[in-house]
Amino acid sequence: MEAVRPARPDDLPRLLELADAAHTELLGERGGPTWSVREAPPTPRDGELRAALDDTDRCVLLGTVDDYPVGYGVAGLERLRNGELLAVVSDVYVEAPF
């Protein structure tokens, strides 16, 4: 990746492509089938990604090469019982090079 920038609502189609690629890749890994029905975001994923883009407590970033998105990440804030905030990364994916 050359750069990282915040994702915008107009990035949603590309975000969905990346999220689908991540899901497909993880599904083939050891434990993937269980992960897909226990922890993976529900399909279609556009609702979850759209919500993340609109949520001020979450951050959606795109990794780019020549301004083209090749990876993404989603992190959110979680308030702990002691009042402190914890950043929780829910998604990280980067396409393999061609």
N, C-alpha and C positions, 0 to 999 in steps of 0.2 A: 504494500500500500504506500502511496505517496502522501496522502492527506486524509484527514478526518474532519467531518463537518456534521452539524446537527441535521437530522432528517426532517423533511418537510412533508406536509400532506400530499403534495404532488409526487413524492417519492414512493407512495404506497404500492403502486404496481411492481416496482423493482424490489421493494422490501418483501413483498409476498413471494416473488420468485426466489429470493435468497432464503426466506423462511422455509419454503417448500423444499429447496435443495438441502437445507440443513436437516429437515425432518427425514427426507429420503435417505440421506447418508447415515443418520443415527439409527434408523430403523434396521439397517443391515448389520449393525454392530452387536456385540454380545450384550444381551439385556435390552436391546432396542425394542422388541415387541412389547415388553412389559412397560418400558419407559413411555412408549407411544400411547398406551391406554391409562397410564397412571399420572405422568408428569407433564407430558407434552401439551402445549396449548391446544384447545379444541379447534377442529376444522369446521368451517373455513376460518383461517387465521386473520382475515382482514379486520374482523371486529376487535380482536385483541391488539393488533398493531395500531389500528386507528385510535383505540382508547389510550394506548401508550403515548402516541404522538400528542394527544390532547391533555394528558395528565401532567400537571406541573411538578408532581413528585417523582416523575420518571423521565429518563433521558434516553432518546433513541439516536444513535450515531451511525453514520455511514463512513466506511473506509473506501477511498477512491483511488483509481489510477487514471490519469488524464481526465479527471472529473467524472469518470464512469464508476458507479458503485459496484464494488467487488466484495464487500463484506458489511456486516452490521453488528451492532450490539445494543442491548437494552438493559438498563439498570434502573432500580427504583430505591426509594428511601423507605426504610422500615423503622418505626419507633420501638425501641426496646423497653422492657418493663421499668428500667431505671431512668427512662426519659432520653437516653442518648439515641442518636440516629445511626443506622447501619445502612450502607449501600449494598444492595443485593443485585448481583448480575444474573439476569434470567436468560439472556440469549447472547451468544457470541458465535459468529460464523464468518469464515472467509473462503471464497471459492478457490479451488486449486488452480494453479497457473495452467495455461493452455499448453 
